């Protein structure tokens, strides 16, 4: 039997009713084979990263227990994005749904397709604050605590809805 791993998934949307996109994605995550949705954060509103000529984002974080291997989980996340008609037109551009594998247990993964911990998670308030809401005692694989990062990255314009 495969070992169950606690993962954290970042959710984001700024197109086609973003709040509903994220709420639907929570339901879809809870229905994934070999996965159990453990908890989810509140919904947050954030300014776009990158190009500013796009709507604000709706963001959240989910905790998922899974027996899927990391790349298999990534495949499932990307399949859900495609179900939401995600189109990758430009880097950090608008999207119907973005699902990022933030953490996969305490593993550090660096392949062509997958980087875990997520490359930018430690500098993005829209990841750190929802993550802290559901896992306040979390320590990253590099031994930094989430509470240390929150001091360095205050909420700023991030708004809990």
KEKE-3310 file (N, C-alpha, C; in steps of 0.2 Angstrom, whole numbers, plus 5000, padded with zeros to 4 digits):
npx = (5004:5002:5011:5003:5003:5004:4999:4999:4989:4989:4976:4969:4961:4955:4946:4930:4919:4928:4927:4918:4924:4935:4928:4921:4933:4938:4928:4930:4943:4941:4935:4945:4953:4962:4964:4961:4952:4957:4957:4952:4957:4950:4943:4953:4956:4967:4979:4984:4999:5013:5008:4998:4986:4974:4960:4958:4964:4956:4960:4966:4970:4972:4973:4978:4977:4986:4989:4994:5009:5020:5021:5010:5000:5001:4998:4984:4980:4983:4974:4962:4963:4962:4949:4942:4944:4957:4968:4984:4991:4999:5014:5010:4998:4980:4968:4957:4957:4970:4980:4992:5004:5010:5017:5023:5022:5037:5046:5058:5058:5064:5061:5060:5046:5041:5043:5045:5047:5035:5041:5039:5032:5036:5037:5025:5011:4997:4998:5005:4998:4984:4989:4995:4983:4977:4987:4996:5007:5016:5032:5044:5052:5065:5067:5063:5050:5033:5028:5039:5041:5029:5031:5040:5033:5020:5002:4998:4990:4982:4966:4955:4941)
npy = (4994:5011:5025:5038:5055:5072:5086:5102:5113:5127:5138:5148:5161:5172:5174:5172:5171:5170:5167:5157:5148:5144:5138:5128:5120:5116:5107:5098:5094:5087:5076:5068:5053:5043:5053:5064:5078:5088:5100:5117:5134:5150:5161:5173:5189:5195:5207:5206:5197:5201:5206:5220:5223:5216:5207:5207:5193:5178:5169:5154:5140:5123:5108:5092:5075:5062:5047:5047:5048:5062:5067:5061:5067:5080:5079:5076:5088:5097:5092:5095:5109:5110:5106:5117:5125:5132:5143:5146:5159:5170:5173:5173:5178:5181:5169:5155:5145:5141:5129:5125:5114:5116:5111:5095:5084:5083:5083:5088:5093:5093:5094:5094:5096:5099:5108:5108:5113:5125:5136:5150:5152:5156:5170:5175:5183:5179:5165:5162:5168:5161:5148:5148:5150:5137:5129:5133:5130:5125:5119:5122:5112:5117:5121:5133:5142:5144:5155:5164:5168:5175:5186:5193:5195:5204:5205:5216:5222:5211:5203:5195:5187)
npz = (5000:4996:5003:5012:5009:5014:5006:4999:4990:4979:4974:4961:4952:4940:4930:4922:4933:4945:4959:4960:4952:4960:4971:4964:4961:4973:4976:4966:4969:4980:4975:4969:4964:4975:4984:4997:5003:5015:5022:5019:5015:5019:5007:4997:4990:4978:4971:4954:4949:4940:4924:4925:4918:4920:4928:4947:4957:4964:4977:4986:4997:4998:5009:5006:5007:5000:4990:4978:4967:4965:4952:4946:4953:4949:4936:4937:4943:4932:4923:4929:4928:4914:4912:4916:4906:4905:4897:4892:4888:4891:4901:4918:4916:4914:4920:4920:4930:4941:4947:4959:4964:4979:4990:4994:5005:5014:5004:4992:4976:4960:4944:4926:4924:4936:4951:4968:4985:4978:4967:4969:4980:4993:4993:4990:4996:4994:4994:5006:5017:5016:5017:5030:5037:5037:5041:5052:5060:5051:5044:5032:5019:5019:5032:5037:5046:5043:5050:5051:5038:5036:5044:5036:5024:5025:5025:5016:5002:5001:5003:5014:5011)
capx = (5000:5006:5011:4999:5007:5000:5001:4996:4988:4987:4971:4969:4957:4953:4941:4924:4917:4933:4925:4914:4929:4939:4923:4921:4939:4938:4924:4934:4949:4938:4933:4950:4954:4968:4965:4956:4953:4957:4954:4954:4957:4946:4944:4956:4957:4974:4981:4988:5006:5015:5004:4993:4980:4970:4957:4961:4963:4953:4965:4964:4975:4969:4977:4976:4981:4986:4994:4997:5015:5020:5019:5003:4996:5002:4994:4977:4979:4982:4967:4956:4963:4959:4941:4940:4946:4963:4972:4991:4992:5006:5016:5007:4992:4974:4967:4950:4959:4977:4981:4999:5007:5015:5021:5022:5026:5043:5050:5061:5057:5066:5062:5058:5039:5038:5047:5042:5041:5033:5047:5038:5027:5038:5036:5018:5006:4991:4999:5007:4992:4979:4992:4995:4977:4976:4993:5000:5014:5020:5039:5045:5058:5072:5067:5060:5043:5028:5027:5045:5039:5023:5034:5044:5028:5014:4996:4997:4983:4978:4960:4952:4934)
capy = (5000:5017:5030:5044:5061:5078:5091:5109:5115:5134:5139:5155:5162:5179:5174:5168:5170:5167:5164:5150:5143:5141:5134:5122:5117:5113:5101:5093:5091:5082:5070:5065:5047:5042:5059:5066:5085:5088:5107:5123:5141:5155:5164:5179:5193:5198:5210:5202:5197:5202:5211:5223:5224:5210:5208:5204:5186:5175:5163:5150:5135:5117:5103:5086:5069:5058:5041:5048:5051:5069:5069:5059:5072:5086:5077:5077:5096:5100:5090:5100:5116:5110:5106:5124:5129:5136:5144:5149:5164:5174:5171:5177:5181:5179:5162:5153:5141:5139:5124:5124:5110:5120:5106:5087:5081:5087:5082:5093:5090:5098:5091:5099:5098:5101:5111:5108:5118:5129:5141:5157:5152:5159:5177:5177:5183:5175:5158:5162:5169:5156:5142:5149:5149:5130:5125:5138:5127:5122:5121:5120:5107:5121:5122:5139:5141:5149:5161:5168:5171:5180:5193:5196:5196:5206:5205:5221:5223:5204:5204:5189:5188)
capz = (5000:4996:5009:5012:5009:5015:5001:4999:4983:4979:4969:4959:4946:4939:4924:4922:4939:4949:4966:4958:4949:4965:4975:4960:4961:4980:4975:4961:4972:4985:4972:4965:4966:4979:4987:5002:5004:5023:5024:5014:5018:5017:5000:4997:4984:4978:4965:4950:4949:4933:4920:4929:4914:4921:4935:4953:4958:4969:4979:4992:4998:5001:5011:5002:5008:4993:4989:4971:4966:4964:4945:4945:4956:4945:4930:4939:4944:4926:4920:4932:4925:4907:4913:4917:4900:4906:4892:4894:4883:4893:4908:4924:4913:4917:4919:4923:4936:4942:4953:4960:4969:4983:4995:4993:5011:5015:4998:4987:4969:4954:4938:4921:4924:4943:4957:4975:4985:4972:4966:4971:4986:4999:4992:4988:5001:4992:4996:5013:5022:5016:5020:5037:5040:5038:5044:5056:5063:5045:5043:5025:5019:5021:5039:5038:5048:5040:5054:5049:5032:5037:5046:5030:5019:5028:5020:5012:4999:5001:5007:5016:5009)
cpx = (5004:5005:5006:5003:5002:5003:4997:4995:4986:4982:4970:4964:4955:4949:4935:4921:4922:4931:4922:4919:4933:4934:4922:4927:4940:4934:4927:4940:4947:4936:4938:4951:4961:4969:4960:4957:4952:4954:4955:4953:4951:4947:4948:4956:4964:4975:4985:4995:5008:5011:4998:4986:4975:4966:4960:4960:4959:4958:4963:4970:4971:4974:4974:4980:4980:4991:4997:5004:5015:5018:5012:4998:4996:4998:4986:4975:4978:4976:4962:4957:4961:4952:4938:4942:4952:4967:4979:4993:4999:5007:5013:5001:4986:4972:4960:4952:4967:4977:4989:5000:5012:5020:5019:5026:5031:5048:5052:5061:5059:5067:5060:5051:5037:5044:5043:5047:5041:5038:5045:5033:5029:5038:5030:5013:5000:4992:5001:5002:4987:4983:4993:4988:4975:4981:4998:5007:5018:5027:5041:5051:5065:5072:5065:5052:5039:5028:5033:5043:5034:5026:5037:5039:5021:5008:4996:4990:4979:4972:4957:4944:4929)
cpy = (5006:5022:5036:5050:5067:5083:5097:5111:5123:5134:5146:5155:5170:5180:5170:5166:5167:5164:5157:5145:5140:5136:5127:5117:5113:5106:5095:5090:5086:5075:5066:5058:5047:5049:5061:5074:5085:5094:5111:5129:5145:5157:5171:5182:5196:5202:5205:5202:5197:5207:5214:5224:5218:5211:5205:5197:5184:5169:5160:5144:5129:5112:5096:5080:5065:5052:5042:5050:5058:5071:5067:5064:5078:5085:5078:5085:5099:5098:5094:5107:5116:5109:5113:5128:5134:5136:5148:5153:5168:5172:5176:5181:5179:5172:5160:5149:5140:5135:5123:5119:5114:5116:5099:5084:5086:5086:5088:5090:5095:5094:5096:5101:5101:5103:5111:5108:5122:5135:5148:5157:5156:5167:5180:5177:5179:5168:5158:5162:5164:5149:5143:5148:5142:5126:5130:5136:5124:5124:5118:5116:5111:5123:5129:5138:5146:5155:5166:5171:5176:5186:5196:5198:5198:5206:5210:5222:5216:5205:5197:5191:5184)
cpz = (5000:5002:5008:5013:5010:5010:5002:4992:4983:4973:4968:4953:4946:4932:4925:4929:4944:4956:4965:4956:4955:4970:4971:4961:4968:4979:4971:4965:4977:4982:4968:4968:4970:4983:4992:5004:5012:5025:5019:5018:5016:5010:5001:4990:4984:4971:4961:4950:4942:4930:4924:4925:4914:4928:4941:4953:4964:4971:4985:4992:5001:5003:5009:5005:5002:4994:4982:4972:4964:4956:4943:4947:4952:4938:4932:4940:4937:4922:4922:4929:4918:4907:4913:4911:4901:4899:4894:4888:4884:4900:4913:4921:4916:4916:4923:4930:4935:4948:4953:4965:4973:4987:4994:4999:5012:5009:4995:4981:4964:4948:4932:4921:4931:4948:4963:4980:4979:4973:4969:4978:4992:4999:4990:4994:5000:4993:5003:5018:5022:5019:5027:5041:5042:5041:5047:5058:5057:5045:5036:5025:5021:5028:5041:5040:5044:5044:5053:5043:5032:5039:5040:5025:5022:5022:5015:5009:4999:5006:5008:5015:5014)
residu = (UNK:UNK:UNK:UNK:UNK:UNK:UNK:UNK:UNK:UNK:UNK:UNK:UNK:UNK:UNK:UNK:UNK:UNK:UNK:UNK:UNK:UNK:UNK:UNK:UNK:UNK:UNK:UNK:UNK:UNK:UNK:UNK:UNK:UNK:UNK:UNK:UNK:UNK:UNK:UNK:UNK:UNK:UNK:UNK:UNK:UNK:UNK:UNK:UNK:UNK:UNK:UNK:UNK:UNK:UNK:UNK:UNK:UNK:UNK:UNK:UNK:UNK:UNK:UNK:UNK:UNK:UNK:UNK:UNK:UNK:UNK:UNK:UNK:UNK:UNK:UNK:UNK:UNK:UNK:UNK:UNK:UNK:UNK:UNK:UNK:UNK:UNK:UNK:UNK:UNK:UNK:UNK:UNK:UNK:UNK:UNK:UNK:UNK:UNK:UNK:UNK:UNK:UNK:UNK:UNK:UNK:UNK:UNK:UNK:UNK:UNK:UNK:UNK:UNK:UNK:UNK:UNK:UNK:UNK:UNK:UNK:UNK:UNK:UNK:UNK:UNK:UNK:UNK:UNK:UNK:UNK:UNK:UNK:UNK:UNK:UNK:UNK:UNK:UNK:UNK:UNK:UNK:UNK:UNK:UNK:UNK:UNK:UNK:UNK:UNK:UNK:UNK:UNK:UNK:UNK:UNK:UNK:UNK:UNK:UNK:UNK)
# end
